[in-house]
Amino acid sequence: MESGTELSLIERLRNGDTGALEPLMDRYAARVYRLAHGITRNEADAEEVVQDVFMTLVRKIHAFEGRAALGSWIYRVTTNAALMKRRGKRASVEVSLEDYLPTFLPDGHRAGDQSFLLADWSQSPEQDLLSRETGEVLRRAIDELPGHYRAVLVLRDVEGVSNEEAAEALGESVSSVKSRLHRARMVLREELTQHLRPG
Amino acid sequence: MNSSNTETQWRHGRMMCEDIIMDLLVDYLDQTLGDDLVQRLEAHLKICPPCMAYLETYKKTRDLAATAARPTMPDEMKVRLKEFLIARLREEK
């Protein structure tokens, strides 16, 4: 959708033409759902977030100033709504990241068993990497990430947004986004290595 | 993580595994490290099999997570969304 078309849809919505919603839903609903599901990890919660986001779009379209792209605005509203939904559930599921991060010797080398340090499963057969078991390990590991870490991972690695756009969606600094992204990836890498390394 | 501060910090120091894994990996994969740091990082990878293994598995983790966390919105949910919005907007008029 060209930006000019999107701007005209926004103008129509501002003027009370709810018919403009459908093309906007066609463009953004799947994206909103992916992000919402990525953060809430729950289909029913994600559906509620999608509904909330589009109602917010209708009610607050007058507050959308157009300086940022509509997509960025929608990402921000979605992220906030999904994190709020997740807030009540976090204590029972989320893990402490420190337990999964690499540790280092005084000389700067990684600590640990040599076979673990050398484990490179990246070239494993696709059937192993894409197996149901590996998928479940990965999904469980993503489920157990704290909400803000999971939000960054979904925004950056699933949605492919830039560090800057992710920072805007989350109301954080770019350095915070990069730090959280890196820690989230390291945790997942650790879990996958435990699962996939030989022996 | 600020690339220009990182470059200043590592201009004179010896690059160790911890530096690469904890401080430089994200910027390296985002291709935002300066050329000098890239060269030093890649020189370290050539002589450090554990760091090379870490990098390759880290990249693969990123790729796998991108597809694992990518659910499709069911068609019936799209229909419900439209019906929901129409109904709510009618109520609010």
Interface residues (C-beta under 8 A of the other chain):
Chain A: T18 L21 E22 M25 A29 A30 Y33 R34 H37 G38 E43 A46 E47 V50 Q51 F54 M55 V58 P102 F104 D107 G108 H109 R110 L117 L118 A119 D120 W121 S122 Q123 L129 T134 G135 L138 R139 I142 L153 V154 D157 V158 N163 S175 K178 S179 L181 H182 R185 M186 L188 R189 L192 T193
Chain B: M1 N2 M16 C17 E18 D19 I21 M22 L25 V26 D27 D30 P49 P50 C51 M52 A53 Y54 E56 T57 Y58 K59 K60 T61 R62 L64 A65 A66 A68 A69 R70 P71 T72 M73 M77 K78 R80 L81 K82 F84 L85 I86 R88 L89
